[in-house]
């Protein structure tokens, strides 16, 4: 997946009765990953993020950089994704 500068997905949750989740493998540019209630983490080529099922999060490009990652869904029982609200421009604008 490739994001243009400033592009990010909505908050979302990968659900599963057991197993499940998502793994991001960053391959180009600079981006961000954030879990609800935690500070955003800068992502660079080679960064790997393991996102357990049930964790509300978002990911996307930095404001000044294209960003590419591989997004792998971890096999799980009764998996689904819940899409939530947008990441606010105000919160995103605080990231450097």
C-alpha positions as CSV (number, residue, x, y, z in Angstrom):
1,X,0.0,0.0,0.0
2,X,1.3,3.5,-0.9
3,X,0.1,6.7,0.8
4,X,0.8,10.1,-0.7
5,X,2.1,12.8,1.7
6,X,-0.5,13.6,4.4
7,X,-2.7,10.6,3.5
8,X,-3.7,8.3,6.4
9,X,-6.5,5.7,7.0
10,X,-9.2,6.0,9.6
11,X,-8.9,4.6,13.0
12,X,-9.8,0.9,12.8
13,X,-9.8,-2.4,14.6
14,X,-8.9,-5.9,13.3
15,X,-11.2,-8.2,15.2
16,X,-10.9,-11.9,15.7
17,X,-12.3,-14.5,18.1
18,X,-8.8,-16.0,18.3
19,X,-5.5,-15.2,16.5
20,X,-5.9,-12.4,14.0
21,X,-4.5,-8.9,13.9
22,X,-2.2,-7.2,11.3
23,X,1.5,-6.8,10.6
24,X,3.0,-3.8,8.8
25,X,6.3,-4.0,7.1
26,X,7.5,-0.6,6.0
27,X,9.3,-0.5,2.7
28,X,9.6,3.2,1.6
29,X,9.3,6.8,2.7
30,X,8.3,8.0,6.2
31,X,5.0,7.4,8.0
32,X,3.2,7.1,11.3
33,X,1.5,4.4,13.3
34,X,-0.6,5.1,16.4
35,X,-2.6,3.0,18.8
36,X,-5.5,4.6,20.7
37,X,-4.2,6.1,24.0
38,X,-0.5,6.0,22.9
39,X,1.9,8.4,21.2
40,X,2.3,8.0,17.4
41,X,5.4,6.1,16.3
42,X,7.5,7.2,13.3
43,X,7.9,4.4,10.6
44,X,10.8,4.2,8.3
45,X,11.9,1.5,5.8
46,X,12.6,-1.7,7.8
47,X,10.2,-0.8,10.6
48,X,7.9,-3.7,11.5
49,X,4.7,-3.3,13.5
50,X,2.7,-6.2,15.0
51,X,-0.8,-5.1,15.7
52,X,-2.8,-7.6,17.9
53,X,-6.5,-8.2,17.2
54,X,-8.7,-5.8,19.1
55,X,-6.3,-2.8,19.1
56,X,-7.7,0.4,17.7
57,X,-5.1,2.1,15.5
58,X,-4.3,4.0,12.3
59,X,-1.3,4.3,9.9
60,X,-0.3,6.5,7.0
61,X,2.2,8.9,5.5
62,X,4.0,11.8,7.1
63,X,2.9,15.2,5.9
64,X,6.1,15.7,3.9
65,X,6.7,12.2,2.5
66,X,5.3,9.4,0.4
67,X,5.0,6.2,2.5
68,X,4.8,2.5,1.5
69,X,4.2,-0.6,3.6
70,X,3.1,-4.2,3.2
71,X,0.0,-4.9,5.2
72,X,-0.4,-8.5,6.2
73,X,-3.6,-9.8,7.9
74,X,-2.8,-12.4,10.5
75,X,-5.0,-15.5,10.2
76,X,-7.6,-15.7,12.9
77,X,-11.0,-17.2,13.7
78,X,-14.0,-15.0,12.7
79,X,-11.8,-12.1,11.6
80,X,-13.3,-8.8,10.5
81,X,-12.3,-5.1,10.5
82,X,-14.3,-2.3,12.1
83,X,-13.7,1.1,10.5
84,X,-14.0,4.0,12.9
85,X,-13.7,7.8,12.8
86,X,-11.2,9.8,10.8
87,X,-7.9,10.9,12.4
88,X,-8.5,14.6,13.0
89,X,-6.5,17.1,11.1
90,X,-5.7,18.8,14.4
91,X,-4.2,15.6,15.9
92,X,-2.4,14.7,12.7
93,X,-1.0,18.2,12.4
94,X,0.8,17.8,15.7
95,X,3.0,15.0,14.3
96,X,6.5,16.1,13.0
